[in-house]
Amino acid sequence: MQRGRVRHLPQLLYPEKRMHNVSKLVHALTSLSTPDNRMRTERYYKTDPGEYASHDIFLGVPNVKVREISQAYSDLKFEPLSQLFESKYHEVRLATIFILVNQYQRTKDNQTRETLYQFYLQHLDCVNNWDLVDLSADKIIGSYLLDKPNKRKILYRLAKSKNLWHRRVSIIATWAFIRKQHFSDTLLLCELLLADQEDLIHKACGWMLREVGKRDQALLEAFLKQHIRKIPRTTLRYAIEKFNESKRHFFLSL
């Protein structure tokens, strides 16, 4: 994992005792780890050699507990958050995600939101599993770009990245747009990702297309008919999940 670096961010001062919060948070999570939970979590996230999470180390702490613990550290500043983001433990990075999202959603200050957005981007290599992406991309990147269409080129750069997780970030971020009835970037990014070889991208695109279809089924049908020869089967099945049986059969038979 590459080390995240804080660049062009304001110097934030905080009491020395805050530095101890890093070890306290890590201890709170590691103390809940058990061998059985670790094994179950590793199987679920596919950590065997060659699988997508082979790089990751899990404690086996349930998400609800990670979220609960992270709430006690919701005011951590960037330096300790950077240390936490670089942790080898998945759940520590997950707690960092929860803290950042919480900070972003709490503030209405545009400058603070931009600073949090930039911090997240600078540590994007640490957002390196599907749950970390899915719990944050739309809530930080998507939310920040919602009223800034001129800055959305970052999504297209991420979609062309060799990094699987960056590509997933690019499409999941658009969920924030979809909820506001803005669909064009989702469709363009899905089109860009049609040739992707990773199943996790096929699923992500299908998921976002399904969300578009819930709001405008005619638009989704037109997209599917236009690209039906190129759409991965997994993407198609996810996208048409909410169609009626006859419509599903029609698209699956094309």
N, C-alpha and C positions, 0 to 999 in steps of 0.2 A: 504494500500500500504506500502510495506517495504521501509524503508529509504535507499537510495543508499549511498554507502560509497566509498570514493576515497582511494584506497589502492595501495601501491607500485607505485605511480605516482610521477613525479618530483614536487617539491614545486615551484609553479608558483606565482611570485610576480606581482602585478599590482596596479595602483593608487587606492586610497581609493574611488575615485569618481566612479569607475567601479561598486562598490557594489550598487550604486543607479540605475544601469541599470536593475537590477532585477525588482524593483518596476516599473520602467518606461516601461519595456516591458509588464509586467502584466497589467498595466494601459492602455497601448495602445490597448491591446486586449479586456479587459473588457469594455472599452468605446464604443466598436463596438457591444456589445451584446444587443439584443432586445428580448422581450418575445416571439414574433412570431418565430424568427429564432431559438431560443433555443428549442421551442416545435417541430419544424420541424426536427431539428437535432437529438433530443432525439428519435423521432419516427424512423428516418432512421437508427440510430445506436442501436436501440432496448435496451432501458434503463429501461423497466418495470421490476418489481421484477421477478427473475428467468431467465431473459434473459441475454445474454452474456455481455452486457454493463451496467448491473444494478449498477455496482460499480462506473460508470463514471459520471462526471459532465461537461456538455457542456455549452459553451457560445453562440454557434450558429454563430461563425465567419467563413466565407467561407475560404477554404484552400488557395485560391489565396491571400487573405488579410493576412492570417497568414504568408505565405511565404514572402510576401512583407515587412511586419513588421520585420520579423526575419533577413532580409538582413541588417538592420541598426545595428544589434547586432552580426554580423558574427565573430567578434574577441573576444567574451567573453571567459574567462578562465574557468578552471574546477570548481572552487568553486561556482561562480554564476550559471554555467550550472547545477551543482548538485542541487542547490536550485530550479531552474526552473523545473528540471526533477521530483522533489517531489511535484510539484503543484497538487492540487486537480482538476484543470481545464484541460480538455483534450487539448484545443488549446494551452495552455502554454507548455505542454509536446510536442505537435506537433511542435511548434516553436523551441524547443530545438533539436528535431530531424533534422529539416531543418538546424539549425546552425551546428550541428555535421557533417552531410553529406557534407555540404559546406566546412567545415574545412578539412575533409578527402580528398575530391576531389581536393581541391586547392593545397595541399602539395604533393610533390614528395619524401619527406624525409621518409625513411622506419621506422626510430625510432619514428617519430611523428605519423605516421599511426598506428604503433603498440600501442602507448600510447592511441590514440583515440579509437582503437579497444578494448583495455582493459577497458577503461572508459565506453564504451557502454555496455560491458558485465557486468560490476559491477553495472550498473543501469538497467539491463534487466527487472527487476520487474516493472519498470516504463514504459516500452514499452508494454502497456497492452490493446491494442485494435488493430483490424486488419489493420487499415490504418497506425498506427504508425509502425507496423511490415513491412507492404508492401512498405513503403517509405524509409526504412532504412536497412533491413536485408541483402539484396543483395549488397547494396552500401557500407556497412561497413564490416560486417562479411564475406560475400561472396567475396568481393573484396580483403580483407586481406588474405583470405585462398586460393585465386586463384592459387598462385604459391607455396603453402605450403601444399601439400597433407598429409604430416606426422602430421599436426596439426588439421586435419578435424574430429578427434574423438569427438570434442566438439559438432559437429552437431548431432552425434548419441546419445550423452548424453542428448542433448536438446530434441531430438525426443522421448526419453523415459520419459521425465519429466511429472509430474502430472499437470503442468501449461500449459493450452491451448495455451497461447501466445508464450511460449518457443518452443512448438512443431511446431507452425506455422513459427516461426523464422527459425527453422532447415531446413524446405523445401524451404521456400522463399529465403533463403540465396543462394541456389544453382542456382538461376537464373543467377548469375554472371558466374557460370561455363558453363551453357547452352549457353550463348552468345558467349562463346569461344569454343563451340563444345565439351565440356566435359560433358558426360551424366551419367556416372556410379553412382555417388553419388546421383543424383536425383532419379534414378531408385531404388537404394538400400534403400533410405529413404522412398520413396513411398511404397515400399514393407513392410517396418517396420511399416508404418502408416496405412496399409490397414484395420486393425481391430479397428482403432480409432472411437469413437462414436460421435465425434463432426462434425457437418456439415461444420464448417469453415475450418476444416482440410481436409475434403473431397473435398471442393472447391479448396483449395490451392494445393493439390496434382494433381487434375485434370488440373488446370491451368498450373502447371509446366510440366506435361506430355504433354499437348497440345503444349507447347513451344518446347519440345523435338521433337514431331512429325512434327512440321513445318520444322525442320532441318533434320530429319531422320525418315520418316514415317514407314519404314520397321522395325526399331528398336522398335518404339512405338507399332506397331501391334503385334510384337513378345511378348512384355511385356504384352499386354492386353490378348492375347490368353493364356499365361502361368498362369495368375492370374484371369481370367475372373470370376471364381466362388466366388472370395473373394472381388472383387472391388466394393465399394459402388456405387450405381446407379448415384449419383451426380458426383462422380469422373469420372465415365465412360462418362457421357454426356459432361462434360467439356473437357475431353481428346480427344474425337472424333469430336469436334465441327468443325474442318477444313477438315474433311474427306468428300468425295463426298457422295451423298445420299445413294447409294447402299452399300457403306462401313459402313456408320452409321447404316443402317438397319441391316446389317449382325451382327455387334457387339452387337446391342441392342437386337437382337433375340437369342443370345447365352445363 
